[in-house]
Amino acid sequence: MKVVIKLEREDFDVMHDVIFEVKGYQPTDEQIQTIWDSLPEDIQGHAITYGSNDTLFREDLYDWLYQN
């Protein structure tokens, strides 16, 4: 069973910046939520444990977006 996590404004802002840097477009909140829901659990876990502004999460997100 997958747990659905509702992102906070800070999470959207952090993910927006990384997505824009990697993909080159300004994502909507809905697109960001869809990307979040698609992330592997270990990457989501880093955001939950350390915060979405943590370097580990940002680097993981950057790598995942680049590969996908």
Contacts in CASP RR format, 6 or more apart in sequence:
PFRMAT RR
TARGET T0000
AUTHOR 0000-0000-0000
METHOD contacts of the structure
MODEL  1
MKVVIKLEREDFDVMHDVIFEVKGYQPTDEQIQTIWDSLPEDIQGHAITY
GSNDTLFREDLYDWLYQN
4 37 0 8 1.000
5 36 0 8 1.000
5 44 0 8 1.000
5 48 0 8 1.000
7 15 0 8 1.000
7 32 0 8 1.000
7 33 0 8 1.000
7 36 0 8 1.000
7 52 0 8 1.000
10 52 0 8 1.000
10 53 0 8 1.000
11 36 0 8 1.000
11 47 0 8 1.000
11 52 0 8 1.000
12 29 0 8 1.000
12 32 0 8 1.000
14 52 0 8 1.000
14 53 0 8 1.000
14 57 0 8 1.000
14 58 0 8 1.000
15 27 0 8 1.000
15 32 0 8 1.000
15 35 0 8 1.000
15 36 0 8 1.000
15 52 0 8 1.000
15 61 0 8 1.000
16 26 0 8 1.000
16 27 0 8 1.000
16 32 0 8 1.000
18 58 0 8 1.000
18 61 0 8 1.000
18 62 0 8 1.000
18 65 0 8 1.000
19 25 0 8 1.000
19 27 0 8 1.000
19 31 0 8 1.000
19 32 0 8 1.000
19 35 0 8 1.000
19 65 0 8 1.000
20 26 0 8 1.000
20 27 0 8 1.000
21 62 0 8 1.000
22 62 0 8 1.000
22 65 0 8 1.000
22 66 0 8 1.000
23 65 0 8 1.000
27 35 0 8 1.000
35 65 0 8 1.000
36 44 0 8 1.000
38 68 0 8 1.000
39 61 0 8 1.000
39 64 0 8 1.000
40 64 0 8 1.000
42 60 0 8 1.000
43 57 0 8 1.000
43 60 0 8 1.000
43 61 0 8 1.000
43 64 0 8 1.000
46 54 0 8 1.000
46 56 0 8 1.000
46 57 0 8 1.000
46 60 0 8 1.000
47 54 0 8 1.000
47 57 0 8 1.000
50 56 0 8 1.000
50 57 0 8 1.000
51 57 0 8 1.000
52 58 0 8 1.000
END
